[in-house]
Amino acid sequence: MYDYLIVGSGIFGATFANKVKKAGKTALIIEKRNHIGGNIYTEQIEGINVHKYGAHIFHTSNKKVWDYVNEFAEFNRYTNSPIANFKGKIYNMPFNMNTFYQMWGTVTPGEASAKIKEQVEQYGVENPKNVEEQALSLVGKDIYETLVKGYTEKQWGRPATELPPEIIKRLPLRMTYDNNYFNDTYQGIPIGGYTNLIKNMIQGIEVRLGTDYLSNKEYFDSLANKVLYTGPVDRYFDYIFGELEYRSLKFETEVLDTSNYQGNAVVNYTDAITPYTRIIEHKHFEGADTSKTVITKEYPAQWKKGDEAFYPLNDEKNMAVYKKYKEKADLEGKILFGGRLGTYEYLDMHKVIEKALDLADEELS
Ligand SMILES: Cc1cc2nc3c(=O)[nH]c(=O)nc-3n(C[C@H](O)[C@H](O)[C@H](O)COP(=O)(O)OP(=O)(O)OC[C@H]3O[C@@H](n4cnc5c(N)ncnc54)[C@H](O)[C@@H]3O)c2cc1C
């Protein structure tokens, strides 16, 4: 008999499990996949830590969370500075003075602001009804057509004129020569990969891989006083209110016989023709000194039941369905729900840790 059964070994499950152990209680982790780490899992290929479920950069302004993750791994000082490739021309991201110089040759913030104002006034719309109108009213035609349109349409699989304007609430324009994507105080990649980080978090806790909780729920429930479930909430309730929808991704990973393929970890392809949205060259996250390199092309994909779920579609329809599941979940006394799938929420890693630490405080104090 364990104090806690933890379903899922992602960053939520691992954080909670670590706190359970620290509180002197016992835990068993069961994991459906054949590896720990959930979507932040990294696998060594050719001496390079490959981010198997998409590029993951840790960033936070929460010192408590930063100090906490640093207990389990040393972080390097990686700074996320993706670049965009539009038909062979390179632009810095996020939109900043470097981008404006590349786009228009403007040199001072005054020149760039005037250019953006001119563009917004020329093509902007007052009450945007779709993503295209929204983006035009925020950044004008040049930035929209070069860096937003194709990428967004590929990501959502629909023309920008058919996407609701809320998808793009803001398109921040930075009036400094600063390519650092995140505004957070702390940022980095755990040296040795995320799998190592998770391994250190759950050290000394029993883990059963390749084990699906829902295939034998009654038996697993009988093993512990309480259960933390970090899998999909709709699957837990056998889809009684219908399926929650997601956007999915497909990854194509290749080993290349060159030491440096693209000179940056993340290159976005912002045109509509290239079928993938970005290429990740994993060695640049940790500066791996190897003669070969590993790249991953990331393709947005339609999601159907059974596919890997990546981005929840938190629109009105899905949120109404989720509300019903949440009400039911709140009545499941012995079962706690957490993480991106358990609460049907897109959450960055630091937010997941924050929520798991809060839940642990509530539960264990
Ligand atoms: C493409 C992409 C890029 C991202 N990049 C970043 C980034 O740069 N920075 C950042 O901070 N965040 C990023 N994120 C977010 C990050 O991936 C999540 O915050 C994190 O993975 C969520 O962890 P979790 O534990 O909630 O869920 P998961 O990692 O999904 O873990 C849940 C686990 O539960 C297991 N499970 C499910 N059902 C069962 C069952 N029935 N029985 C047993 N096990 C089960 C699953 O197999 C899985 O391992 C990104 C997300 C995506 C999609």
PDBQT file of the ligand as one rigid body, heavy atoms in Angstrom, charges set to zero:
ROOT
HETATM    1  C1  LIG A 401       5.766  21.494 -28.993  1.00  0.00    +0.000 C 
HETATM    2  C2  LIG A 401       5.808  21.966 -27.576  1.00  0.00    +0.000 A 
HETATM    3  C3  LIG A 401       6.875  22.751 -27.160  1.00  0.00    +0.000 A 
HETATM    4  C4  LIG A 401       6.931  23.207 -25.855  1.00  0.00    +0.000 A 
HETATM    5  N1  LIG A 401       7.980  23.999 -25.488  1.00  0.00    +0.000 NA
HETATM    6  C5  LIG A 401       8.050  24.470 -24.226  1.00  0.00    +0.000 A 
HETATM    7  C6  LIG A 401       9.118  25.346 -23.851  1.00  0.00    +0.000 A 
HETATM    8  O1  LIG A 401       9.984  25.701 -24.653  1.00  0.00    +0.000 OA
HETATM    9  N2  LIG A 401       9.143  25.781 -22.565  1.00  0.00    +0.000 N 
HETATM   10  C7  LIG A 401       8.189  25.421 -21.639  1.00  0.00    +0.000 A 
HETATM   11  O2  LIG A 401       8.285  25.850 -20.487  1.00  0.00    +0.000 OA
HETATM   12  N3  LIG A 401       7.182  24.579 -21.974  1.00  0.00    +0.000 NA
HETATM   13  C8  LIG A 401       7.078  24.108 -23.240  1.00  0.00    +0.000 A 
HETATM   14  N4  LIG A 401       6.052  23.260 -23.597  1.00  0.00    +0.000 N 
HETATM   15  C9  LIG A 401       5.094  22.803 -22.549  1.00  0.00    +0.000 C 
HETATM   16  C10 LIG A 401       5.557  21.511 -21.840  1.00  0.00    +0.000 C 
HETATM   17  O3  LIG A 401       5.667  20.481 -22.785  1.00  0.00    +0.000 OA
HETATM   18  C11 LIG A 401       4.559  21.144 -20.744  1.00  0.00    +0.000 C 
HETATM   19  O4  LIG A 401       4.532  22.170 -19.781  1.00  0.00    +0.000 OA
HETATM   20  C12 LIG A 401       4.850  19.835 -19.985  1.00  0.00    +0.000 C 
HETATM   21  O5  LIG A 401       5.301  18.811 -20.809  1.00  0.00    +0.000 OA
HETATM   22  C13 LIG A 401       3.600  19.367 -19.261  1.00  0.00    +0.000 C 
HETATM   23  O6  LIG A 401       3.914  18.343 -18.342  1.00  0.00    +0.000 OA
HETATM   24  P1  LIG A 401       2.789  17.395 -17.726  1.00  0.00    +0.000 P 
HETATM   25  O7  LIG A 401       3.444  16.569 -16.683  1.00  0.00    +0.000 OA
HETATM   26  O8  LIG A 401       1.609  18.207 -17.362  1.00  0.00    +0.000 OA
HETATM   27  O9  LIG A 401       2.289  16.520 -18.953  1.00  0.00    +0.000 OA
HETATM   28  P2  LIG A 401       3.033  15.335 -19.804  1.00  0.00    +0.000 P 
HETATM   29  O10 LIG A 401       4.443  15.692 -20.038  1.00  0.00    +0.000 OA
HETATM   30  O11 LIG A 401       2.177  15.078 -20.973  1.00  0.00    +0.000 OA
HETATM   31  O12 LIG A 401       2.972  14.105 -18.813  1.00  0.00    +0.000 OA
HETATM   32  C14 LIG A 401       1.828  13.305 -18.625  1.00  0.00    +0.000 C 
HETATM   33  C15 LIG A 401       2.275  11.868 -18.606  1.00  0.00    +0.000 C 
HETATM   34  O13 LIG A 401       1.181  11.035 -18.222  1.00  0.00    +0.000 OA
HETATM   35  C16 LIG A 401       1.257   9.825 -18.956  1.00  0.00    +0.000 C 
HETATM   36  N5  LIG A 401      -0.077   9.217 -18.964  1.00  0.00    +0.000 N 
HETATM   37  C17 LIG A 401      -1.199   9.698 -19.553  1.00  0.00    +0.000 A 
HETATM   38  N6  LIG A 401      -2.239   8.860 -19.368  1.00  0.00    +0.000 NA
HETATM   39  C18 LIG A 401      -1.755   7.808 -18.637  1.00  0.00    +0.000 A 
HETATM   40  C19 LIG A 401      -2.347   6.624 -18.135  1.00  0.00    +0.000 A 
HETATM   41  N7  LIG A 401      -3.636   6.330 -18.328  1.00  0.00    +0.000 N 
HETATM   42  N8  LIG A 401      -1.562   5.759 -17.446  1.00  0.00    +0.000 NA
HETATM   43  C20 LIG A 401      -0.256   6.024 -17.231  1.00  0.00    +0.000 A 
HETATM   44  N9  LIG A 401       0.354   7.149 -17.697  1.00  0.00    +0.000 NA
HETATM   45  C21 LIG A 401      -0.391   8.042 -18.368  1.00  0.00    +0.000 A 
HETATM   46  C22 LIG A 401       1.725  10.286 -20.329  1.00  0.00    +0.000 C 
HETATM   47  O14 LIG A 401       2.276   9.208 -21.053  1.00  0.00    +0.000 OA
HETATM   48  C23 LIG A 401       2.752  11.351 -19.959  1.00  0.00    +0.000 C 
HETATM   49  O15 LIG A 401       4.041  10.801 -19.842  1.00  0.00    +0.000 OA
HETATM   50  C24 LIG A 401       5.916  22.850 -24.915  1.00  0.00    +0.000 A 
HETATM   51  C25 LIG A 401       4.842  22.069 -25.344  1.00  0.00    +0.000 A 
HETATM   52  C26 LIG A 401       4.769  21.669 -26.679  1.00  0.00    +0.000 A 
HETATM   53  C27 LIG A 401       3.565  20.906 -27.130  1.00  0.00    +0.000 C 
ENDROOT
TORSDOF 0
